[in-house]
C-alpha cells in the first residue's frame, strides 16, 4: 500500500474512533465493542476484494453515520410507577435533526400499493404476489 493510501486509511480510522466516542460517549460497553469491530475491520476486512480506496471511503461513511445518526437514550427514573417512562437523549452538535414531514413523504412513496418505486413495489418488485 502506498504511503498516501496508508495515511488516508489511518485518517479514516481515527475519524471512526472519534465518531464512536461521540456516539457512545457514556456507554463504555458499546464504545469498546464498536472500536473492537472497527479495529478488526481495518486489520482483516470482511471483503478483501474491495479496493482499498473504497474501504477507506466506507470507513469515512461509517464515521459520518455514527456522528450524525446515532443518538443514545437513557431512561430517567420517575418517582411514580404510574408515570410513563421518560428518556434523556444524548443529542450533540453533529446530530442530524430531520423533519418529520420528509419522513412521511418518503414512506408514502415507498409503499407496496403506491407503485412509486422503480418496479412498482417494495425493493423494485412488481408489488404482485406470486
N, C-alpha and C positions, 0 to 999 in steps of 0.2 A: 504494500500500500504506500502511495506517495506521501511525502511529508504534509502536503496540503490536505489530502484526504484524512490523514491521521489527526491533524489539527481540527478539521471540521467535525470529525467523529467525536473527539474529546469535548469540543464545544457543545455539540448536541447532547452528549451525555451529561455534562454539567447543567445544561438547561433543564434536562429531565429531572435531575436530582433536586434542583431548586424548585421545580414545579411540584414535586412530591412534598417538599417542605411547606409550600403554600397550601396545597390541597389537603394534606393530612397532618397539619401542624400539631394538633392536640391528641392525635390517635397514634401513639407510638407503635402499636402492633401493626396497624395498616401501613404506616410510614415505612417501617423496616421491611415489610413484605413487598411493598411496591418497589423499593430500592433494590431488594434482592432480585426481583423479577427483571428489573431494568438491567442490572449487572449481568445476569445470566444471558439476557438477550444480546448484550454487547459482546460477551465472550464467546457465545455459541448461538448465533442467530437460528431461529426456528426454521427459516428457509434460506440457507446459504446461497441458493441460486440467484437470489435477488441481487442486483448490482449494489455495490457499496453506497453509491450516491443516493439510491432510492431508500436504502436502510437508514441513512443519515436523515433524509427528508422525513421518513416515518417517525424517527425519534423526535425531531423538531415538532411534528404534528401532534404527537402524543403529549409533549410538554405543553404545547398551546392548549390542547384539550383539557388537560389537568388544571391548568391555571384558570381557564375561562368557564369551564362547565361543571366542575366537581365542587359541590357545596355540602359540607357535613353539617348535620343537625345533632344537637344534644338535648335530650329530654330534660325539661326543667321540672323539678319536684313541686307538686302542688300540696296545699295544706288540707284540701278536702278530697275525699275519694269520689265525690260527685262531679268534680270539675273535669272537663275534657283535658287530655294531655296537651302541654304546651312545649314547643321546641325552640331552642335558640339556634339560629342558622349562622354559620361561620362565613359571612359574606366579606369580601375583601375588595381592594381597588381593581383587581383584574377580573372579577366575576362578571360574566356577560349576562346582563339582565334583558331578557326578551320581552316581547309584547304578546300578551295572550291572544290578541286578535290575529297575529301572524300564525300562531299555532292552530287556531280554529280554522283558518283558511287552508292551511296545509292538510289538515285532517279531512276537510270536505273534498279536497281534490283527490285524495288517495283512498277513497272508499271503493269497495268492490262494485257498488251499484252506480257510481258516478260516471265510470268509463273515461275518466280524465287521464289515466296513466297511459303509457305508450301502447300497451296491449289491451287496454280496456279493463283490466282487473288488477288485483294485487300482484306486485312483483313482476309486472309485464305479462301476466297471464290473460286469458280471454275473459275471465270473470264467470265462465260457464262451468258447471260441474261436469265431470267426465264419467 
